[in-house]
């Protein structure tokens, strides 16, 4: 059964949806969640709960479902994800495969430029992601 996603009003509800998304490895539902969530709210909604599994499904969802439709939104989510608590810790623990997914997402963003970010913006964000 497809996971139904609505905009989470707070960090607790966001966490509950993320747990369900992770349990089902449901990238489509995660993409739905990211599409209806204001990127600026990501650090607040994640609170101190950013984990590798969550980071990984965010990246894969953005790569598979969001960047093709709305590269600006994908960029915004990457930007604000990097402001989340525990971002540096999670980044340090990524596997080689997970790092490749992040690189692929940045490659897709570079191939689909929009007025919402410049290639310079993209390059500086890549440095934050240690690519």
N, C-alpha and C positions, 0 to 999 in steps of 0.2 A: 504494500500500500504506500502511495506517495505521501511523503511527509508534508503536511500543510504548514506554511510558514507565514506568520504575521509579524509586523514590526514590534520588536521587543521594547516595552516601556522602561525597563531598567536592567542593570547588570545581572541580577539573579535570573530573570526570564531569558535574557540573552544566553547566559550560561546553560540553562536547561535546553534551549534549542540546539546549541553547539554540542552538548552531550548526545542528543538524539541523532544529530547529523553525523557525528563521529562514530557512534555505535552502528549506524547503518552504512557508513562510508558513502553517504548520499551527497555527491558533489552538486547535483542539480538543485537540491533543497538548499545547500549552502550558497549556491549562486543566487537563488531567490532571496535568501536572507541578506546577502551582501547588496543586492540590487535595491532592496527597500530600506536599508540602513544607511543613514547619513554617515559618510566616511569620517567626518569630523568627530562623530560620537564613538568611533571604534575604540580609542584608548580608554574612554570612560566605561563603555559597555564590557570591554575585556577585563577591566579592573586589573588585578594582579594574577589573572588566571590564564595568561597566554602560555600554552604548552606546544611542544613540537608537533603533536598530532593535529592540533587546531591550525597552527601555522601552515602545515603541509596541505590540509584540505582547503584552506583559504586560497593558497597559491594555485592549486590544481583547479579549483572552481573558477577562479578568475581567468586562468589560462584556457579552460575548456568552454566556458559559457559566457563570460562577461566581456573579455577583451575584443572579441569579434563584433559584438553589438555596440559596445560603449567603451572604447579605449580610455576615454577621459575618466570614467568612473573607476576603471581598473587602476589607473595611475593614482587617483585620489586614495583608493583603499591601500595601495602599497605605501603611499606617503604617510598616511595616518597609522597604519600598522607599525611602521618604524618608530612611532612615538609611544607605542604601548609599553607599559611596564614589562620587564622580562624579555623584551625584544632581543637585546644583545646576548642574553643567556641562551635563548632558543636558537638564535643565529649560529652561535658557537657550536651547538650540538647537532646541526643539520648533517644528514648523511650526504654522500656524493650525489646520489640520485635526487635528493630533495634540492640540493644546490643547482643541479641541472634544470629542474623544473622552474626555479626562480629565474635562471638565465634565459630559458625559453620564453618566459612571460615578458621579460625585458626586451627580448628580440622581437616579439610580436608587437609590443608597444612602439618600438623603433620603426617597424614596418607599417604601422597604422597611425601616423602622427595626426594630432588634432590641434586646434587652437588652444586646448586646455593645458597643454604642456609643450615645452620646447625640447629639442634634443639635448640642450645643455641641462635642463631640469632633469631629464632622464639620466644623463651621465652622472650628475651629482647624487641622484637617488641610488644609482647602481653602487656608488662608493659606500653609501650608508649600508647597503646590503652586502658589502665586501666582495663585489664581483669585479 
